[in-house]
Amino acid sequence: WLVIDRKVYDASRFSKQHPGGSRVISHYAGQDATDAFVAFHNDKSLVKKYLRSLLIGELAPDQPSFESNKKKSLLEDFRELRCTVEKMGLLRPNYLFFFLVFLHLLVLDAASWLVVWYFGISFVPFLAGMVLFTVAQIQMGWFQHDLGHCSVFRKPRWNRLLQIVVINVLKGLPASWWNHLHNQHHAKPNCFRKDPDLNMHPLLFSLGKTLSVEVSVGMFGKADFMAEIY
């Protein structure tokens, strides 16, 4: 069970068919997922049609819809900032910019191979080709990152298609693997055992004095939910 805009939904069965994977939803079990829902879904009116069948109740008026480890004032400031950013049009993509990004990474990738093919594999041509190839690969990684976030085209299908071309064909990595891990990262950033970016050895690779603490229970247990909704 999770909360979106103070409404409680039972996503137990739907999570298995969720396009973003079941783990992203399960990470918010028993918690408020409003901000994550807004961030992950561009066409919210379409998604809300699917939510209607999952609706099981609503929070009581005196029940807070945010986790106890978060400050209400910070959440309100964040949501106000997001609305301001959207009104200013800062989330609208610049198609010319992304076209030039895609063009220049193709040119760099082709140039790296042409340098070695034309000048041979002596030290200087090999070093020049390696530099061009490395820069191209880094740029491909960031470009497919924006495509994975569906930030380039309005329709997610076009983003996914070009992402497959960039990361699968040009980089040799599976887009499904990257999306599966990266979606969890943005759903629960820096939350140990939920953010895959933190799934490293807790003794050798810990950041800071202590690792981020996992929210194990969330806002409520299931029994508490049943008592709080009406």
ZIVENQUI-V488675 format. One record per residue. RES is the residue in three letters. OMEGA is omega in whole degrees, -180 to 180 (none if undefined). BURIAL is 1 if it has 9 or more other ideal C-beta (glycine too) atoms within 8 Angstrom, else 0. D_FIRST is the distance of its C-alpha to the first C-alpha in Angstrom with 1 decimal. Layout:
# ZIVENQUI-V488675
res: {RES RES}
omega: {OMEGA OMEGA}
burial: {BURIAL BURIAL}
d_first: {D_FIRST D_FIRST}
This chain:
# ZIVENQUI-V488675
res: {TRP LEU VAL ILE ASP ARG LYS VAL TYR ASP ALA SER ARG PHE SER LYS GLN HIS PRO GLY GLY SER ARG VAL ILE SER HIS TYR ALA GLY GLN ASP ALA THR ASP ALA PHE VAL ALA PHE HIS ASN ASP LYS SER LEU VAL LYS LYS TYR LEU ARG SER LEU LEU ILE GLY GLU LEU ALA PRO ASP GLN PRO SER PHE GLU SER ASN LYS LYS LYS SER LEU LEU GLU ASP PHE ARG GLU LEU ARG CYS THR VAL GLU LYS MET GLY LEU LEU ARG PRO ASN TYR LEU PHE PHE PHE LEU VAL PHE LEU HIS LEU LEU VAL LEU ASP ALA ALA SER TRP LEU VAL VAL TRP TYR PHE GLY ILE SER PHE VAL PRO PHE LEU ALA GLY MET VAL LEU PHE THR VAL ALA GLN ILE GLN MET GLY TRP PHE GLN HIS ASP LEU GLY HIS CYS SER VAL PHE ARG LYS PRO ARG TRP ASN ARG LEU LEU GLN ILE VAL VAL ILE ASN VAL LEU LYS GLY LEU PRO ALA SER TRP TRP ASN HIS LEU HIS ASN GLN HIS HIS ALA LYS PRO ASN CYS PHE ARG LYS ASP PRO ASP LEU ASN MET HIS PRO LEU LEU PHE SER LEU GLY LYS THR LEU SER VAL GLU VAL SER VAL GLY MET PHE GLY LYS ALA ASP PHE MET ALA GLU ILE TYR}
omega: {177 -175 173 -178 177 176 -176 -178 174 -177 -176 -180 -177 -177 -180 178 -177 -178 180 -180 -177 -176 -179 179 -177 178 -180 179 -180 -176 176 -177 -175 -176 177 178 -180 -176 -173 -173 178 -180 -174 179 178 -178 -178 175 178 -179 -176 -178 -179 -176 180 180 -179 180 175 -177 -178 -177 178 -178 176 -177 -177 -179 179 179 -179 -178 179 178 179 178 180 -179 176 178 179 178 179 179 180 180 179 178 -177 180 178 -176 174 -173 178 179 -178 176 179 177 -180 -179 -175 178 174 179 179 -180 179 -179 -180 179 -179 179 -180 -178 -175 -175 180 -174 173 -169 -175 177 180 179 179 178 180 179 179 -179 -180 179 179 -179 178 179 176 180 180 180 178 176 178 177 178 177 -177 -177 -176 180 179 -180 -180 -177 -180 176 -179 -178 -180 176 177 179 -174 -173 -180 -173 -174 -178 179 178 -180 179 -179 179 -179 -179 -179 -179 -174 176 178 179 -178 177 -180 -177 175 175 -175 -179 175 175 -179 179 179 -179 177 -177 -174 -178 -174 -172 179 -179 -179 -177 -179 176 176 -176 179 174 -170 -175 -177 -179 -173 163 -177 180 178 178 -176 -179 -173 -177 179 none}
burial: {1 1 1 1 0 0 1 1 1 0 1 0 0 1 1 0 0 1 0 0 1 0 0 1 1 0 1 1 1 1 1 1 1 1 1 1 1 1 0 1 0 0 0 1 0 0 1 0 0 1 1 0 0 1 1 0 0 0 1 0 0 0 0 0 0 0 1 0 0 0 0 0 0 0 1 0 0 1 1 0 0 1 0 0 1 1 0 0 0 0 0 0 0 0 0 0 0 1 0 0 1 1 0 1 1 0 0 1 1 0 1 1 1 0 1 1 0 0 1 0 0 0 0 0 1 1 0 1 1 1 1 1 1 0 1 1 1 0 1 1 1 0 1 1 1 1 1 1 0 1 0 1 1 0 0 0 0 1 1 1 0 1 1 1 0 1 1 1 0 1 1 0 0 0 1 0 0 1 1 1 1 1 1 1 1 1 1 1 0 0 1 1 0 1 1 0 0 1 0 0 0 0 0 0 0 0 0 0 0 0 1 1 0 0 1 0 0 1 1 1 0 0 0 0 1 0 0 1 1 0}
d_first: {0.0 3.8 7.1 10.2 13.4 12.1 10.3 6.7 5.6 4.5 6.0 7.1 10.6 11.0 10.5 13.8 15.6 14.3 17.7 16.9 15.8 12.8 13.3 12.9 9.2 8.7 10.7 8.2 5.4 5.5 7.8 9.5 10.1 12.9 15.8 14.7 14.0 17.4 19.1 18.1 18.8 22.3 22.2 19.4 20.8 20.6 17.0 16.0 17.7 15.2 12.2 14.0 13.3 9.5 9.7 9.1 10.4 11.6 12.1 15.4 18.3 19.0 15.6 15.6 13.0 14.1 14.2 17.1 18.9 19.3 22.0 21.4 24.8 24.2 21.1 23.2 26.1 24.2 22.9 26.4 27.9 25.8 27.0 30.5 30.3 29.2 32.0 34.5 33.7 33.2 30.4 32.7 34.2 37.9 38.9 42.3 41.0 38.7 41.6 43.9 41.4 41.2 44.9 45.9 43.8 45.4 48.8 48.2 47.0 50.0 52.4 51.4 52.5 55.5 56.8 56.8 58.2 61.0 62.0 61.3 59.5 61.7 60.1 60.0 58.7 56.1 55.0 54.9 52.9 50.4 49.9 49.3 47.0 44.9 44.5 43.6 40.9 39.4 39.5 37.8 35.0 34.3 34.8 32.4 29.9 30.2 30.0 26.8 25.3 26.6 28.9 32.2 31.9 29.9 28.8 26.5 28.6 31.7 30.1 28.9 32.3 34.3 32.0 32.9 36.5 36.4 34.4 35.1 38.7 40.1 38.2 37.6 33.9 30.9 28.9 25.8 26.0 26.4 23.5 21.1 22.1 22.7 19.3 17.7 20.5 19.7 16.0 16.7 20.5 22.4 19.6 21.2 19.8 17.3 20.0 22.4 25.2 25.2 25.2 28.8 30.9 29.9 33.6 35.4 33.2 31.4 31.6 32.9 33.3 29.8 26.9 23.6 21.4 18.1 15.1 14.2 12.1 10.7 10.9 9.7 9.5 7.6 11.0 11.2 8.3 10.3 13.3 12.6 11.5 14.4}
